[in-house]
Amino acid sequence: MTAARRPLRLALVAREPDHPLLAGARRLLQQEGHLTVGQDEPADVVLLKARDAQSLRRAERYEQAGVPVLNSAAATARCQDRDWMERTARAAGLPFAPTTGRGVLGELRWPGPVVVKSLRSRKADLVARADTPEHWRELAGRWPGEPVLTQRPVDGDGWDRKVWVVGGEVFAEQRRSELAPGAPERRPWTPDGRERALVLAAGPAFGLQVYGVDLLPGPDGPVAVDVNAFPGVRHQPGAPEALAALVLRTARR
């Protein structure tokens, strides 16, 4: 008689454990008899949906015990560095919005119309467009000591192309740019072959299995402006199923 397979044990290292993507995947796995274990309990797979130092250390402890973590602590941490993000994208041949400068915002002069971003990607960081010296001074007054980089604006149509990949499955929509008045607003959208290829190539380049890429339509084709490890995918039918399937594949490697 063949022994029954032990239920999979899934652990979450997440700022929002009840996020719809995580909750949906957990529900599907539980319907198949698998378990979600408590904090720091033995696990077979870990989902890392947090970027703070404590969460990264927890994920690293799992990795040191030989437990696969999606995404790895190292890849998650690296994706917070926007300078590294651009260098990695360009090394992989992926079109990325070019950096025009970097430094502490309060010490920089307005270089002309730019998008200014916190060097370290995090919740409630600085992402803004400074088209005038007045707007630049306003931002510098609010964020004087913030390490930033500036990017040449990519003139789009006011809509960001949000593309998410979960274990090789692609999900997408358009959202009103956060730099445009009246955001947020969303509408259905399907990436074309070139956009899809760009986004799928980002996973191996960045060492990610669950990630998002923000695209804008550039004059020579799509341009990536941001890469996020384990983003908050919402309102995407099939995404929880894709995550549950990824967890099972990972556990059985």
N, C-alpha and C positions, 0 to 999 in steps of 0.2 A: 504494500500500500504506500502511495506517495504521501509524504508528510505535507500538511497544509502550509502554504507560504505565509510567513509572518506578515502582519499588516505593516505597511510603510509608516514610518514615523516622520512627520514633517514639523520642523521648527521654524518660527517666524522671528526675525530680528527686524522689527518694523516700528516706525513712529506712529503709524495708524494701522494697527492689526486688522481693523474692520473695514479697511478700504475696500470698495466694491470688487476690485480685481482679485485681491487676496481672499476676501470672503467667498466669492464665487468659486474660485479654484478649490478652496478648502471644502466647501459644500459638496462639490463633485467628487473629491477624493473620499470624503466621509461616506458618501453613498456607496462607494466600492469597498468600504470596510477599513479604510486607512485612518490614521490618527494624527491629530495635531497635539504635539507635546508642549509642556510648559517651558518657561524660560530656563535655558541652560541644561535642560534634560537631554539624555542621549537621543540622537536623531539620525536619520538616514539621509535627509536632504534639508538644507536650510535656504529659506528665501530671505535675502537681505534687501529690505526696502527702507533704508535709513542711511544717513551720511555722517552723523555725529561721531565723535571720537570713541565714546563708550560703546556704541553699536558696532563700530568697526573692530574694536578689540574683542567683542563677543564673537563676531564672525570669524576672526582670526583664530580664536581658541577652537572653534569647531574645525576649521581647516587643519590646524595642528594635530587634531585627533583623527584626521583622515576623512572627515565628512565633507562632501561637496557643497559649496555655497554658490547660489545664484543671485547676483553676480558675485565674483570674488571680492574680498575686502580690498585687495590691491587695485583692481580695476575700478571699483566704486570710488575709492579715494582719489585716484588719478583724474577721474572725470570731473572733479571739483576745480581743477587747475585749467583755466581757459587758455593759458599760454601753451600748456602741454597739449591741450585739445587740438589747437590749430596745427601745431608741429606734427602731431600724430596723423591728423587727417591728410596733411600735405605729403608726408612721407609715404602714405598709402595711395597717393594719387587721387585723393578725393577733393573736389573743388570746395574751398572754404573761404568765408569772408575774410579778406586780408586785414591784418593788424597794422595800424598806422602809427601807434605809439603806446607807451606804457609808463606808469609811474604813480606817484601819490597825487590824487586828484587836485588837492588844494595847492600843489606846487607846479601844476602844469598850466600852460597857456592854451587858450582855445585854438585848435589847429584848423578851424573851418568846420563845415557840417560833418558830424561824426555820430556814430553810436558809441556810447560809453558804457562799459560793463565792469562790474566788480571782477577783479582778477580771480577771486575764489567764488565759484558758483555755490550758492546756498539759498535757503529759504529767505525771502524778503531781501535779496541782494539788490544791487543797483543795476538796472538795465534801462537806459533812456537814450533818446536822441536829442542832441544839442545842435540845433541849426543856427543859433545866433549866439553872440558873446553874452547876451543877457541871460539866456537859458543856461549857458555853461557856468556863469558866475553863481546862478541860483543853485545848481547842483553842487558846485564846489563849496558853497556856504553850508549846505546840508550834510555833505560827505567829505569834509576837508582832509581827513586822514586816511581815506579809503584807497588802497592800492587798486588801480584800474588798468584796463587796456582800452584803446579806442579802435574802432573798426570803420573802414570805409562803408558808408551806407549802400545797401543793395536796393536799388529802386524797383520795388515790386508793385503790386496792385492793391496794397492795404490788407492782404490776406496772407497769413503764415500757413505754410503747408506742414501740418503735424503728422509725422509718420512714426508708428510704433512697431517694433518687432518683438514677438514673443515666441522664442524657440523656432525661428524661421518663418513664422506666420506674420504677414504684414497687415496692419490696420492703419487707417488714415482718415483725416478730415481737414478741412480748412477752418481757421479761426481768425477773426479780426486781429490784426497785429496789436500786441500790447503797447506798441508805440503810437497807435492810432487812437483818436478820440472815439469814445463809445464802446470800446472793447469791454468784455468779451462777447463774441457772437460766433456761432459755428454753422457750418453747412457741409453736406456730404461732398466727398471728393475721392477720386481714385487716381493714384499716381500712375504716370506712364512708365514705359519700360526703362527709360533712362533714370528717372527718379527712383524707381524700385531697385535698380541695380546699385545705385549709389548708396542707398540706405542699407541694403543687405551686405554690402562690402564693409560698412562701418563696424559691424559686429566683430569679425575677426581682427580688424585693425585695432579696436579698442578693448578686445578681450571680454565682450559682453554677449549675453544670451537674451537678456530682457532689457530693451533700451528704446530711446526715442531720438529722432533726429528732426530738427527744425530746418525746413528748406524755404528758400525764396527763389523766385524765377529771375535769374540773372540774364544779361544780354547774350551770353553764350551757352545758356542752359541752367539747370538747377544749381544752386549754391547752398551749402550747409552753413548754418550760422550757430548751431548749438547741438551738442550731443549729451543726452541725459541717461544715467544708469538707473534702471527700474523706475520709469516715470509713472505718474498717476493716470493710467489708461481708464477712461470712463466712457460709457455710452457706446461701446464697441462690441456688438454681438460676436460671440466666438472667442473673445480674448480670455475669459476664465477657462474655457475648454482648452485653449492652446497652452495656458500656463499649467493646468493640471497634467496635460500630456507631457510637457517638458519635465515636470517633476518626476513622473513615472519613468521616462527615458533615462533621466539622470541617475535615478536610484538603481536602475538595472544595468548600468555600464559596468 
